[in-house]
Amino acid sequence: MLTRLKWTRWCAPALELPRMATWSPVTRNTVLHSLRTAIAAVISTLIARSFLKLPESYWAPVSTVVILLSASNPMKLAWQRFAGTALGAGLGALIATYFNPTWLVYGVGIFVAGILSTLFRIAGAYRFVAITLTIVLLVPHTHSTRVVAFHRFVEVSLGIAVALLITSIWRLEPPAAS
């Protein structure tokens, strides 16, 4: 029979777990970034769904997460995403007003989006222009394309605003590169 002394002396040390810092890649900074991102995503979702009642409210938290978890400067990325979404939504609404979005019209739209991004000196935002144009033209919606383009712009802008607000209030060291 094991007495308490023998248990403590022989078995207990073998069952102890190593300290978190020596065996886990989860740091305090990781926990804080995860918590900040979760809170910001929930705030974006609640505002988009409950307050603004946007039909595709998921774009707000998607934008929030993209900005908060980017390896680049949040302000620069926010500007690119905002400008790209505005141009993509406007171009998509304009194209859909005058043309049926066939594969040819869509392809020309993506081409024009690249040219306009460069002319407006927002070439870094071209990917966001193309993404928004694709969503506005190709994804089936229940509203008119102009309404969809406007909603997309509002949803993304809301997500950007929440991300920037949270970033300015709750500053953290950049996450460790993996």
GUBALO-983946 format. One record per atom (N, C-alpha, C, O): residue in one letter; x, z, y. Coordinates in steps of 0.05 Angstrom, whole numbers. Atoms other than C-alpha are relative to their C-alpha. Layout:
 residu      x      z      y
      a      X      Z      Y
...
***
This chain:
 residu      x      z      y
      m     17      0    -23
      m      0      0      0
      m     18      0     25
      m     37     15     27
      l    -16      1    -25
      l     26    -19     68
      l     -9     21     19
      l    -33     24     25
      t      7    -19    -20
      t     29     36    117
      t      2    -14     27
      t     13    -36     30
      r      0     12    -26
      r     21     24    191
      r     29     -6      9
      r     34    -26     21
      l    -28      4     -8
      l     96     31    202
      l     12    -25    -13
      l     25    -41      0
      k    -10     24     13
      k    113    -21    149
      k    -13    -25     10
      k      1    -45     14
      w     14     23    -11
      w     60    -69    176
      w     13     -8     27
      w     19    -32     31
      t    -11      5    -27
      t     87    -63    247
      t     28    -11     -2
      t     36    -29     13
      r    -28      7      2
      r    159    -70    225
      r      5    -27    -12
      r     22    -41     -3
      w     -6     24     15
      w    154   -129    177
      w    -19    -23      5
      w    -10    -46      6
      c     20     22     -2
      c     90   -169    187
      c     -7     -8     28
      c    -10    -32     34
      a      9      6    -27
      a     71   -164    260
      a     18    -20     14
      a      8    -38     27
      p    -17     19    -15
      p    133   -200    288
      p     -4    -29    -10
      p     -1    -48      5
      a      4     27     11
      a    120   -259    242
      a    -25    -13      9
      a    -27    -38     10
      l     26     10     -9
      l     49   -267    268
      l     -2     -5     31
      l    -21    -16     40
      e      0      3    -28
      e     67   -266    342
      e      4    -29      8
      e     20    -44     -4
      l     -4     27    -10
      l     59   -331    380
      l     21     -1     21
      l     25     19     36
      p    -20      2    -21
      p    115   -356    424
      p    -15     -1     27
      p    -38     -7     29
      r     12      1    -27
      r    103   -352    499
      r     -9    -28      7
      r      4    -47     -3
      m     11     26     -7
      m     62   -409    529
      m     20    -19     12
      m     20    -43      6
      a    -19     18    -14
      a    118   -435    572
      a     21    -12    -19
      a     32    -33    -13
      t    -21     11     18
      t    164   -446    512
      t    -12    -20    -20
      t      4    -35    -32
      w     11     18     20
      w    116   -484    467
      w    -22    -18     10
      w    -30    -36     -5
      s     23     16    -10
      s     62   -515    511
      s      8    -15     25
      s     21     -4     43
      p     -6     16    -24
      p     68   -571    562
      p    -20      7     23
      p    -18     -3     45
      v     20     -8    -20
      v      8   -539    599
      v     12     20     19
      v     20     42     12
      t    -11    -17    -21
      t     34   -510    664
      t    -22     10     19
      t    -45      1     17
      r     19     -9    -21
      r      0   -473    721
      r    -10    -24     17
      r    -33    -26     23
      n      7     24    -16
      n      2   -538    760
      n    -20    -18    -14
      n    -38    -30     -2
      t     18     16     16
      t    -32   -575    704
      t    -28     11      0
      t    -48     -3      4
      v     26    -14     -1
      v    -88   -524    702
      v    -13     -3     27
      v    -37     -9     29
      l     11      2    -27
      l    -97   -526    777
      l     -9    -29      7
      l    -30    -33     18
      h      8     28     -4
      h    -98   -603    780
      h    -26     -6    -16
      h    -44    -19     -6
      s     24      5     17
      s   -149   -604    723
      s    -25     14     13
      s    -46      2     13
      l     22    -14    -13
      l   -192   -552    758
      l     -9    -13     25
      l    -33    -17     30
      r      7     14    -25
      r   -189   -587    825
      r    -14    -26     -5
      r    -34    -32      9
      t     13     26      7
      t   -207   -654    794
      t    -28      4    -10
      t    -46    -10     -3
      a     27     -6     11
      a   -265   -624    755
      a    -20      8     22
      a    -42     -2     23
      i     17     -9    -22
      i   -293   -589    817
      i     -7    -24     18
      i    -31    -27     25
      a      5     23    -17
      a   -286   -652    860
      a    -18    -20    -13
      a    -36    -31      0
      a     18     19     14
      a   -318   -697    807
      a    -29     10     -1
      a    -47     -6      3
      v     27    -11      1
      v   -377   -650    801
      v    -13     -1     28
      v    -36     -8     30
      i     10      1    -28
      i   -385   -646    877
      i     -9    -29      6
      i    -31    -33     16
      s      7     28     -4
      s   -385   -723    880
      s    -26     -7    -15
      s    -43    -21     -4
      t     24      6     17
      t   -436   -728    824
      t    -25     13     12
      t    -46     -1     14
      l     24    -13    -11
      l   -483   -677    855
      l     -9    -12     26
      l    -33    -16     30
      i      8     13    -26
      i   -482   -709    924
      i    -12    -27     -6
      i    -33    -33      6
      a     10     27      5
      a   -491   -779    896
      a    -27      0    -14
      a    -45    -16     -7
      r     25     -1     16
      r   -546   -760    847
      r    -23     15     14
      r    -45      4     18
      s     21    -18    -10
      s   -584   -703    879
      s     -6     -4     30
      s    -30     -4     37
      f      5      2    -29
      f   -575   -713    954
      f     -6    -29      8
      f    -26    -34     21
      l      4     28     -8
      l   -567   -789    962
      l    -17    -16    -19
      l    -27    -37    -12
      k     16     13     20
      k   -603   -808    898
      k      8    -30     -5
      k     -8    -48     -6
      l    -11     27      4
      l   -558   -869    887
      l     -4     -8    -28
      l     -1      7    -47
      p      7      9     26
      p   -577   -912    828
      p     24      0    -20
      p     20      4    -44
      e    -23      0     18
      e   -506   -918    800
      e     19     22     11
      e     42     16     19
      s    -14    -22    -12
      s   -482   -850    822
      s     27      6    -13
      s     44     20     -2
      y    -25     -5     14
      y   -425   -849    771
      y     24    -12     14
      y     46     -3      9
      w    -23     12    -14
      w   -383   -892    817
      w     13     20     20
      w     37     18     26
      a    -11    -20    -19
      a   -374   -833    865
      a     21     18    -15
      a     43     20     -5
      p    -21    -16     13
      p   -339   -787    814
      p     23    -17    -11
      p     46     -8    -12
      v    -22     18      9
      v   -300   -847    786
      v     20     -4     22
      v     44     -2     18
      s    -18      4    -23
      s   -272   -860    855
      s     15     26      7
      s     39     25     13
      t    -14    -25     -5
      t   -257   -786    865
      t     23      4    -20
      t     45     12    -12
      v    -21     -3     21
      v   -219   -783    799
      v     23    -19      4
      v     46    -11      2
      v    -21     20     -4
      v   -181   -847    814
      v     19      9     23
      v     43      7     20
      i    -16     -8    -23
      i   -157   -820    881
      i     16     26     -7
      i     40     27     -2
      l    -13    -26      5
      l   -141   -749    857
      l     22     -2    -22
      l     42     12    -20
      l    -19      1     22
      l   -104   -770    794
      l     20    -23      2
      l     34    -29    -17
      s    -19     22     -4
      s    -64   -827    823
      s     28     11      5
      s     32     32     16
      a    -27     -8     -4
      a     11   -823    823
      a      9     -7     29
      a     30      3     38
      s     -8      8    -28
      s     13   -855    893
      s    -13     18     20
      s    -29     36     14
      n     10    -15    -23
      n     -3   -826    961
      n    -31     -2      1
      n    -41    -24      2
      p     30      2      0
      p    -78   -807    961
      p    -11    -14     25
      p    -31    -28     23
      m     10     13    -25
      m    -87   -830   1034
      m      3    -30     -2
      m    -15    -45      5
      k     -4     29      3
      k    -57   -898   1020
      k    -19    -12    -20
      k    -31    -33    -15
      l     18     10     21
      l    -96   -908    956
      l    -29      1     10
      l    -45    -17      4
      a     27     -2    -10
      a   -160   -883    990
      a     -6    -23     20
      a    -28    -35     18
      w      4     22    -19
      w   -151   -934   1046
      w     -3    -27    -15
      w    -21    -42     -9
      q      1     25     16
      q   -138   -990    995
      q    -27     -2    -14
      q    -40    -23    -14
      r     25      0     15
      r   -199   -971    954
      r    -23     -4     19
      r    -42    -19     13
      f     21      2    -20
      f   -243   -964   1016
      f     -2    -29     11
      f    -23    -42     10
      a     -1     27    -11
      a   -221  -1030   1047
      a     -7    -21    -21
      a    -22    -40    -16
      g      5     19     21
      g   -222  -1067    981
      g    -30      0     -9
      g    -41    -21    -14
      t     29     -2      7
      t   -292  -1041    964
      t    -17    -13     21
      t    -37    -27     15
      a     15     11    -22
      a   -318  -1060   1032
      a      1    -31      0
      a    -19    -44      2
      l     -3     29      1
      l   -290  -1131   1028
      l    -13    -11    -25
      l    -27    -32    -24
      g     12     10     25
      g   -311  -1140    955
      g    -31      1      1
      g    -44    -17     -9
      a     29     -2     -2
      a   -382  -1115    969
      a    -11    -20     19
      a    -32    -33     14
      g      9     20    -20
      g   -389  -1158   1031
      g      2    -28    -11
      g    -17    -44     -7
      l     -4     27     11
      l   -361  -1220    997
      l    -20     -5    -23
      l    -31    -27    -25
      g     19      3     22
      g   -404  -1208    935
      g    -28     -4     10
      g    -43    -21     -1
      a     27      4    -12
      a   -467  -1201    977
      a     -3    -27     12
      a    -24    -40      9
      l      1     27    -13
      l   -450  -1264   1016
      l     -2    -22    -20
      l    -18    -40    -18
      i      0     21     21
      i   -436  -1305    954
      i    -27      0    -14
      i    -38    -22    -18
      a     26     -1     15
      a   -499  -1281    918
      a    -23     -9     17
      a    -44    -18      7
      t     21      9    -17
      t   -541  -1297    979
      t     -3    -31     -1
      t    -25    -41      2
      y      1     29     -2
      y   -522  -1371    977
      y      4    -14    -27
      y     -1    -38    -29
      f     -6     13     25
      f   -501  -1384    905
      f    -10     17    -24
      f    -11     41    -22
      n      6    -14     25
      n   -523  -1367    834
      n     27      7    -12
      n     44    -11    -15
      p    -27     -8     10
      p   -464  -1327    804
      p      7    -12    -27
      p      6      3    -47
      t    -10     13     25
      t   -441  -1377    751
      t     30      7     -3
      t     42     19     14
      w    -28     -5      5
      w   -372  -1373    721
      w     18    -14     21
      w     38     -3     29
      l    -15     15    -20
      l   -347  -1425    771
      l     -1     15     27
      l     19     18     40
      v      4    -14    -25
      v   -376  -1388    831
      v     16     27     -1
      v     29     34     19
      y    -15    -25      3
      y   -347  -1323    805
      y     30     -4      3
      y     43     10     17
      g    -29      6     -1
      g   -278  -1353    795
      g      9     -7     28
      g     30      2     37
      v     -7      7    -28
      v   -278  -1383    865
      v     -1     25     17
      v     15     29     35
      g      2    -25    -15
      g   -301  -1316    892
      g     25     18     -4
      g     35     29     16
      i    -24    -16      5
      i   -242  -1280    859
      i     24    -13     14
      i     41      1     26
      f    -21     14    -14
      f   -195  -1333    887
      f     -1      5     30
      f     19     12     42
      v      4     -4    -29
      v   -224  -1327    957
      v      6     30      7
      v     17     35     28
      a     -5    -28     -5
      a   -220  -1251    951
      a     30      5      3
      a     39     21     20
      g    -29     -3     -2
      g   -145  -1256    940
      g     11    -11     26
      g     29      1     38
      i     -9     13    -25
      i   -135  -1303    999
      i     -8     18     24
      i      8     24     42
      l      9    -18    -22
      l   -178  -1258   1045
      l     15     26      1
      l     21     36     23
      s    -15    -26      1
      s   -142  -1195   1022
      s     27     -4     14
      s     36     14     29
      t    -26      5    -13
      t    -76  -1226   1045
      t     -4     -6     29
      t     12      4     46
      l      5      6    -28
      l   -105  -1254   1110
      l     -7     25     16
      l      2     28     39
      f      7    -25    -14
      f   -134  -1186   1128
      f     22     22     -3
      f     18     45      6
      r    -23    -18      4
      r    -67  -1154   1110
      r     -6     25    -16
      r      3     47    -11
      i      6    -21     19
      i    -96  -1112   1054
      i      5    -10    -29
      i    -11     -5    -47
      a     -6     12     26
      a    -63  -1148    996
      a      2     22    -22
      a     -5     16    -45
      g     -1    -22     20
      g    -52  -1080    961
      g    -28      8     -9
      g    -31     21    -30
      a     28     -7      7
      a   -128  -1073    960
      a    -14    -22    -16
      a    -37    -19    -24
      y     13     23     14
      y   -140  -1140    925
      y    -13      8    -27
      y    -34     -2    -33
      r     12     -8     26
      r   -152  -1106    857
      r    -27     13      4
      r    -45      8    -12
      f     26    -13     -5
      f   -208  -1065    888
      f    -21    -20     10
      f    -45    -18      4
      v     18     21     -9
      v   -237  -1126    922
      v    -11    -15    -25
      v    -35    -19    -27
      a      7     15     24
      a   -237  -1163    855
      a    -19     17    -18
      a    -38      6    -30
      i     17    -17     17
      i   -267  -1103    817
      i    -28      2     12
      i    -47     -2     -3
      t     26     -3    -12
      t   -323  -1094    867
      t    -15    -27     -1
      t    -39    -27     -7
      l     12     27      2
      l   -337  -1169    870
      l    -11     -5    -28
      l    -33    -15    -31
      t      8      3     28
      t   -341  -1170    794
      t    -25     16     -6
      t    -44      6    -18
      i     24    -17      6
      i   -390  -1112    791
      i    -24    -10     15
      i    -46    -11      3
      v     23     10    -16
      v   -434  -1140    847
      v    -11    -26    -12
      v    -35    -30    -13
      l      9     27      9
      l   -436  -1211    818
      l     -8     -1    -30
      l    -27    -15    -37
      l      4      4     29
      l   -434  -1201    742
      l    -16     21    -14
      l    -28     15    -35
      v     15    -21     14
      v   -466  -1135    724
      v    -30     -3      7
      v    -37     -4     31
      p     29      2     -6
      p   -542  -1141    717
      p    -10     25     14
      p     -4     47      6
      h     11    -22    -15
      h   -579  -1098    767
      h    -30     -4      4
      h    -41    -25      1
      t     29      1     -5
      t   -652  -1081    784
      t     -6     -6     29
      t    -29    -13     35
      h      4      5    -29
      h   -642  -1089    859
      h     13    -26      8
      h     27    -39     -8
      s    -13     24    -10
      s   -622  -1148    901
      s     30      4      2
      s     40     27      4
      t    -30     -2     -1
      t   -547  -1163    904
      t      9     13     25
      t     29     28     25
      r     -8    -13    -26
      r   -543  -1142    977
      r     -3     30     -2
      r     14     45      8
      v      5    -29      3
      v   -573  -1074    960
      v     21     12    -19
      v     32     33    -14
      v    -20     -9     20
      v   -526  -1067    900
      v     27      2     14
      v     42     21     10
      a    -26      0    -14
      a   -466  -1085    944
      a      1     24     19
      a     22     38     21
      f      1    -23    -18
      f   -487  -1033    996
      f      2     26    -15
      f     18     44     -7
      h     -2    -25     16
      h   -498   -979    943
      h     28      4    -11
      h     38     26    -11
      r    -27     -2     11
      r   -431   -994    911
      r     19     10     22
      r     36     27     17
      f    -17     -9    -22
      f   -397   -986    979
      f     -5     29      6
      f     15     44     10
      v      7    -28     -6
      v   -433   -920    992
      v     10     18    -22
      v     22     39    -16
      e     -9    -17     23
      e   -418   -893    922
      e     30      4      0
      e     40     26     -3
      v    -30     -2      0
      v   -344   -909    926
      v     10     15     24
      v     28     31     22
      s     -8    -14    -24
      s   -338   -885    998
      s     -5     30     -2
      s     12     46      7
      l      5    -28      5
      l   -370   -819    979
      l     21     12    -18
      l     32     34    -12
      g    -21    -10     18
      g   -321   -810    922
      g     27      3     14
      g     41     22      9
      i    -25     -1    -15
      i   -263   -826    968
      i      0     24     19
      i     19     39     21
      a      3    -22    -20
      a   -288   -777   1021
      a      3     27    -13
      a     17     45     -3
      v     -2    -26     14
      v   -296   -720    971
      v     29      4     -9
      v     40     26     -6
      a    -28     -3      9
      a   -226   -733    942
      a     18      7     23
      a     35     25     20
      l    -17     -6    -23
      l   -194   -733   1011
      l     -5     28     11
      l     13     42     19
      l      7    -27    -10
      l   -232   -671   1032
      l     12     21    -18
      l     25     41     -8
      i    -11    -20     19
      i   -212   -633    969
      i     31      0      2
      i     43     22      1
      t    -29      2     -2
      t   -140   -658    976
      t     10     14     25
      t     31     28     25
      s     -9    -13    -25
      s   -136   -633   1048
      s     -4     30      0
      s     11     45     12
      i      6    -28      2
      i   -167   -566   1032
      i     17     14    -21
      i     28     36    -16
      w    -13    -12     23
      w   -133   -553    965
      w     25    -16     -7
      w     24    -34    -24
      r    -25     15      4
      r    -61   -578    968
      r     14     10    -25
      r     17     34    -29
      l    -15     -7     24
      l    -22   -580    903
      l     26    -16     -1
      l     28    -38     11
      e    -24     16      6
      e     47   -602    881
      e     -9    -24    -16
      e    -27    -22    -32
      p      8     23     17
      p     43   -672    851
      p      3      7    -30
      p     20     23    -37
      p     -2     -6     29
      p     30   -670    776
      p     27    -11    -11
      p     37    -31     -2
      a    -26      9     13
      a     92   -676    732
      a     -5    -26    -14
      a    -25    -31    -26
      a      1     26     13
      a    106   -746    708
      a      3      4    -30
      a     18     21    -40
      s     -2     -3     30
      s     95   -755    633
      s     15    -23    -12
      s     18    -24    -36
***
